[in-house]
Amino acid sequence: MFSSASSRVAPCVTQPGMTGQVATTKPLSPGTRTMGRSFATDSILRGGPDAGEQSATKIKRTAGGDRKRFGRRAGFWGSLLPPHRAVRCDAAYQVSEATMNGTGSAGGLGAVRRIVSAAAIGAVVWVGVACSTAGGGGGASDGAAVASGKAPLVLTYVASSGVLVGSGETKVLIDALFDKPNPEYRAPSAEVIEAMTAGMAPFDGVDVALVTHNHPDHFDPGVAARFLERQRKAVLVAPSDAVAELRKTAADWASLDRRVVSLDLAVGARDDRRVGGIALAAMRTLHSGDRESPMNLMYVLELGGWRVFHEGDSAGKVADFERFGLGGAPIDLALVHFWFPLEPNCAQFLQETLKPAHIALTHLPIRLEGDAPGKIDMVRKNYADVFLLLPGVPAKTWPVESRGR
């Protein structure tokens, strides 16, 4: 465990998170359809040394064999190599007071101490990362320029696709208010749920809670009601079908109604507004499995000068993403399914359209947690910074820098 006084070189991957509650599950065979999607990537994540190349062939057929679609870059196909050929990390976590808050000021360190004091949640440290890749491409800070007045961006993993993101005095929960997961995935522990609903650090002062869709591994109306009852300044934004469940569950809906934003969008529609001090764009896609129900919303939010993208449980159709104009302004942090870098079309979307400075991979099934880190290393060189969200590891921060795009 790192301490605030430590400074060391470590592998190039930081995976923020909290210890989650393990749900009992029976391992599924490769290709089993879960929540409407076939986990074709099992062959990559669970295979042996040659699994990457074998899976590349399989995915190549799925993509129609268009090996050149990624242009001159190594791209997705060239990255499916043994890990020792895929990436070289020369410098990694540099944990110090200056890295913790981007300036070394006492205020940022005080925030660290407040978070670390929440023993029930676990130790949280601020981490900066620098990585160089074999075969071209710089670290996550390539072309970075100091953005005056911009507070660090902090990411804390809760469970499944649930996270807390914050910058300065602004904090946003996304898909974190649940306690009954799909059996394949982790749920927040009872201690973390109590911290979120009661406003204990680091969940104190949450401004907005976002819900992408009404599935029990993303949203529970009872947990959401307790959160709103106890965090009286927070606003909740959710699809209308999730809000309907919340309305039926809340003991005193009239007292919560004014702090709930219900979004009823058609597939392909987008809604832009300001909520709780943040600029928010909500975009409706089909849910994974090409289903219209439940309503799935992707979000782009702006807080403290940072832009964050959360994909929810979309069907992963790149044409839908591009319809929303997501290739415009830079994305600092993208939260997407763990299989995005492993599927050609989604990988191309990340590399050529969204171009996020940092990519957090979410919704990893429990059965794949052991194998996934090594397999993601195979595609790491195609991205400035990509990492898995796994339980029990520290939160992650990015100092006062941008990619200068």
N, C-alpha and C positions, 0 to 999 in steps of 0.2 A: 504493500500500500504506500502510495506517495504521501509525503508530508509537504507542508507549504515551504519548508526550507530546503527541499531536495532539489538537485539538478543533476540529470543523468541522461545518457543516450539509451534509447530503447527501440524496439521494433516500431515501424512507422504507423502502426494502426492504433488509434484510440477509439474505444467503444464505450460511449457514455451509457449509464444506466443505473438501475436500482434492482435489488433483489426482488424477484417476482414470486408469486405463489405458483408452484408447479401443479398443473392439472393432470390427473391420471389419464393416460392415453395408451392405446394399443398401436404399436408401429404399423404403418400402412405400407403396402407394397408399392414399388415405383409405378407411376402412372395413375394412382388412385385419385379420383376426382373428389376434391374437398371444397366446400363453399363455392361450387360451380366452376372450379378451374382445375385442369390436370397439371400435376406437378411434374412436368416433363423434365425439369431441372434436377430431379432426384439423381439422375444418372451422372450428372456433373458433380453434385455435392456429396454423393455417397460412394462414388466410384474410386478405383485405385489409381496408380500413377498414370495410366493411359486414358483415364475417364474423360479428361478434357478434350483430347483429340477425337475420341470416339463420339463424344457428345457434339463436337463441332460438326462432324459429318452428319449426325442426325439433324441438328438444327439447320445446317446448310440445305438439306433437302426440304425442310419445312419452309425455308425462305426462298425456295425456287432456284437454289444454286447460284445466286447472284453474289459471287465472292468479291467482286470489284466495287460493290456499291459504296464502300467506305472510302474510296479514293486511294490516295497514296499512303495514308496513314496505316499503321499496323492494324488498327481497327479491332473489331471483335474477334475475327477468326485468328489473326496472328497472335492474339493474346492468350489463346488457350494452349499454353506451354507449361512445362514443369515449373513450379514456383521459383526455382533458383534462376531460371532464365527470364522470368517475367518482370521482375522488379528488383531494384537495389535501393535500400533506404539507408542513407548515410547519416542523417540527423533526424531526431524525432522529438519526443516530449522534452521540452525544456521548461521545467517547473520552477518558477522564481517569482518574486514579488512583481517584477516588471512584466513578466508574461501574464501574470494573473489578471491584471487590469489594463494592460496595454500601455500604462504610463508609470507604474510603480507607485502610484499614489496610495495614501493610507486608506482612502475611502473604499477602493476596490478590495483591498485586503480585509477590511472590516466586513465587507459582504461575504467574503470567503469564510471568515470566522463564524458569521451568523449561520451560514449553511452547514458548516461542519458541526456546529453545536447540536444539530438535529440528529441525535444518536439513533433514534428509531428508524431513520431513513438510511443512514449509512454515510460514510465519509464522501465528501464531494470536493474535488480540487479543480482548479482552473488549468487548462492545458493548452499550450500552443504547439503546432506541428509544422515541421518543414520536411519535405521529402523530395528526393530526386529519383527519376526513373531511368532504368536502362533503356537505351534505344531512343532517347529523345524525350522532350517534354520536361518542364520544370516542376517545382513544388507548388503547393497551393498558394504561395504568396507571389508567384510570378507576376510582374507588372504591378505589384501592389503599391498603393499610394496612401499615405495617411489621410484619413477623412476627418477633418477638424470637427470636433464636437460630437463625434460618433462614439457611443459607448460600446463596449464589447458585446458580442452576441453569445448567449449561453444556451446550450442544449442539455437538457436532463431527460434521460429515458425513464419511462414509467413501466410500460409493458406492452407487448404486441405492437400496435402502431401508435401507442400513446406516448406523448412527449410534453414537456414544458419548455417553451422557448421564451427568452427574455433579453431585453437590452435596456440598460438604465433602470428607470422606474417602471417599465412596461413589461408585463408578463402575460403569456397566452398559453392555455392548456389546449391540446388537440387530441381528441379521441382517447382521453385518459380516464373518463368518468364511467368506469364499469367494474364489475366484480364477478361476473359469470361468463367466463370465456368459452369460445368454441374449444372442445377438449384438446385440440392440437396445440393450443397456444397458452402462453402464460397470462395470468391476471395480476393486477397489483396486489401486494400483500395487504392484510388488514391494517397494518401500521401506516402504509403509504396512503390508503384510502382515508384513514382518519386524518392524516396530515393534510391531504388535499381539501377535504371538506371543512376542516377546522381552520385552515389558513396558517398552518405551521410551516416554518422555513423548510425548503425553499418555495413553498406554495403560498406564502403570505403575499397579500396584495395582488392576487390574480385579477387582471382587468377583463379578460375575455376567455370563455371556454368555447371551443369550436367542436362540433360533431360532424363527421363526414357522412355517416349513415347509421341507420337503426338496426345494427346487429349487436348481439350481446358481448362480442369481443371488442367493441368500440364504444358502446353506449349502454348504460343502464338507467332507466328513468328514476329509480329510487335513489341511486347514488347522485344523479344530477340534481334531484330535488333537495337532498341534504346539502349539497354544495351551495346551491343558491340560497337556501335558508340561512346558512352560516356565514358565507362570504357575501355580504349584503351589498357590496359595490360591484360585484362581477356581473357581466352580461353573458348570456348563453346564446349562441347562434347555431341553428340546427335545421336539417330538412323538416318539412312540415309533418311527415309521417312520424318522425322521432318526437316532435313537439306534441303531437296528438297523444302519444304514450305518456309523455311527461305530464300533460294536463290531467290525464286520468289518474295518475299516481300521486301527484302532489296533494298534501293535506289541505293547503290553503293556496289554491292556484291564483286567486285574486292578488295576493301579496307578491307573487313572482312574475305575473304576466307582463308587467311593464319592462322587465329585464330579460325577456326572452324574444329573440328575433326568429321568426318562422319563415323559412324560404321554400316556396313552392314553385320550382322551376321546371320547365320542359327540358327534355334531353337536348343538349346542344346550346341551352340558354346560359347567359352569364349575368350576374348581378354584382354591381360595384357600389360600395357605400363605405362610410366611416362608422366604426363601432368601437366604443370604449377607448377612443384616442388612436385607433389604428386604421389604416386604409386596408380594406378587405375586398377581394374579388372572389366570388363563389361561382363555380362552373359545374353544371350537371353533366355527368356521363352515365353510360350504362354501367351497372355493377359488374364485377367479374362474373364470367359466364354469360355475358350479353343479356343481363336481366334488367328490366326497368324497375323492379322492386327488389330490395328497398332503393329509394332514391339515393344515389351517390353524388356527393359534392366534393370537388377538388377546390382547394383554397390557395390563393396567393395573398400573403399578408405583409404589410410593411410596418416595421416597428424600429424606432431608433435609427432610421436610415438603412436598415437591412431589409432584404426581400426574401421571404421564405415560402416555399411551395410544398404543399402536402397533397398527395395523390389520393388518399382514402383507399377504397377498394375498387378502383376503376377497372374497366375491361381491358385496359392496356392497348387501346387502339390509337396509334400515333396520329392518324388523320383527325381524330376527335380533339387531341391535344392542340394540334396546329390550328384548328378552327378558332381556338380561343386566343390566338395571338401570343402564345407563351414564349415565342422566340424574340420578343421585343426587348424590354428592359432586362438588365442582368438579374439573375437569381443567385443569391449568396448561398442559400442552403436548400437542397431538395430532399424531401423525405418521400421515398418510393419503395415499392415492394422489393424484397431481396433479389428477385429474379430479373429485375430490369436490366442489369448489366450482362445478363446471361442469355437474353433473347435478342436476336439481331435487330428487329425493328425498334424495340425500346432502347437498346444500346445506341442505335443511330440517333434516335430522338435526343437522348442525353448528350451525346457528343457533338451533334451538329446543330441542334435547335435550341434546347434549353440551356446548355453550356453552364451548369451551375458550378460555382467555385468549390462547393462541398456537397457530397452526396451521402445521406444517411439511409441505410438499407433496413427496412422495417418488416414486420409481420413474418418473422422467421419461425417455422414450426419447431417445436421442442426437439423433434427427432433429428433435425438437421443442425442443431447448434454446435455439435462437435466437429462436423466436417466442413461447415460453411466457411470459416475464416480462411483455411488453406486454399479452398477453391476460388474464393473471391480474389485472392492474391494473383490468380492467373489473369484477371482482367484489370488489375489495378493500374497498370501502366497507361491505360487509355484515359485516365481521369486525374485531375489535379489532386483530388482528395476524396476517397471513397471508403466507407467503413460500415460495419455491421452494428446494429443496436442489439446488444446482448445484456442479459441481467447481471447485476452485481459489479458493474464497473463504473468508474467515475464519470461525472458530467464533463462536458467539453465546451471550451470557449474559443472564440476567435477574437483576437485583439483589434484595435482600432485601425483596421486596414480594409481595403477593398481590392478587387482585381484590376481596377482602373479601366474597365470596359465602358 
